[in-house]
Each structure stands twice: as C-alpha cells, then as structure tokens.
Amino acid sequence: MDSLQNKIAVVLGGTGGVGEGIVKSLLSAGATVVVPTRSEYKMRKLKSYIGEDLGKNLVVRVGSVNTEENAGELAAYLMKTYKQIDLAVVSLGSWQEGYPLYSYPVHEWSRILQDNLTTHFLAIRTLVPLMNPKESYFFHINHFSAEEGYPLAGPMAMAAAAQKSLIQTLAKEVDKINIKVFELILGPLKTRDRLSQGADQEDWHYPEDIGNIIRGMTRLGHQQDVVHYLLRR
C-alpha cells in the first residue's frame, strides 16, 4: 500500500487505551477508520481525543463482535456501506489477575475465555471475508504474556498464547491471496490512563507508535508472514 488515502480501515478495540492511538495514527495517514463500540461514553471520549479535523474520516458506531449475532450485524453493515475493507486491526480484550491457577474461579475462567479468545475468533470470521483480496492487511495486537508465563494471570496468558496460534494459522490459510496477516506482541505502553497515574517508564512506547509501525509495514509492503514486534518492557 503506497498510501492509506481513500483506504477503509476497521479497528476493533479502537476506543481502548492502545486502540485509540492506532486510530489516530491511521487517520493521520488519510484512512477512513471505522470503530465499533458498545459504549456511548467511549464514543464521546474517542471523538474528543481525535479532534474535529482528524475526526472527519472517523466513523464510530454501535457494534461489537462479542456474540455471533452482533458480529453478523457488524459484518452486514460493513458490507452494505463499504463492500470491502483494506486494513483491519484487532485490539480486543480486558486484563485480569489475582488468583493462582489452582484456585482460579471457574466463572472467571469462562468469562476470560469469552472476552479474550472467542471474540478474537469472531473478529476473524467478521473481517477476513470482507478484506480486499487484491491487497489488504490484518493486524492482531497481543500481549507479551503470549510468549511467557504470567503468575496470577494464568488464564490471560493462556488466552494470549491461543490468540497467537489463531493468527499464525490464519496467516497460513490466506497465504494464497493478498491478505497479509501480522501479529504484534507488545509490552506496556504509555496509554493516557497510565500517564495520568504516573505509571509509565521513559523507554515505553506510545499507542500512536504502534499505529505508525502498522503504517510503515503497509507502506513497505511486507510479505505474507506473521511478524512479531516485541516492544521493550
């Protein structure tokens, strides 16, 4: 992709601390960015953060991939409105820790699997069939616990590792067409929430940096492969 001008991007999780920076970076590159969310508050918060000038190409609407029904409604909207998309970013999930594996509550285990694994599967089912088969990019945002144990957050680490496996499999399944799939495994970032609490470190990256990495990879036309960026933590 020489430019994101006139390109359609969908960012799932675009109202989150990492996602909002990615959205801002993609808008700065000229893309039209669609961000589904279930929260009116998060809609307003994202629009305020983006600002009026960049916000001209921001489409924030009610939508989710948290259930098969909601994912189907989002897919129908994207198909009707845009026909196909050029860039997808999936930055979904919530973090929880506090129990060792041998005493983790079963109901919390089930919720974590739904929020941090099933939704990623539904994201793939929703977005990949809509992607431009001539040239498009699918980026999955993951946590460094995908590659190492994380005491007191075992289900989260397990889900992250399973997400990584899903994306590696997806990359092989679409390697005959021009949908290029990438996994970005991140350390802690300087999100706005962390900055407001003073809980950041000098060598951490900003969320917009992740968007800039994505832009650079599309601009350079990286070949089909799962590329891992483990940013310093």
Buried (B, 14 or more C-beta within 10 A) or exposed (E): BEEBEEBBBBBBBBBBBBBBBBBBBBBBBEBBBBBBBEEEEBBEBBBEBBEEEBBEBBBBEBBBBBEEEBBBBBBEBBEEEBEBBBBBBBBBBEEBEEBEEEEBEEEEBEBBBEBBBBBBBBBBBBBBEBBBEEBBBBBBBBBBBBBEEBEEBBBBBBBBBBBBEBBBEBBEEBBEBBBBBBBBBBBBBBBBEBBEEEEBEEEBBBBBBBBBBBBEBBEEEEEBEBBEBEBEE
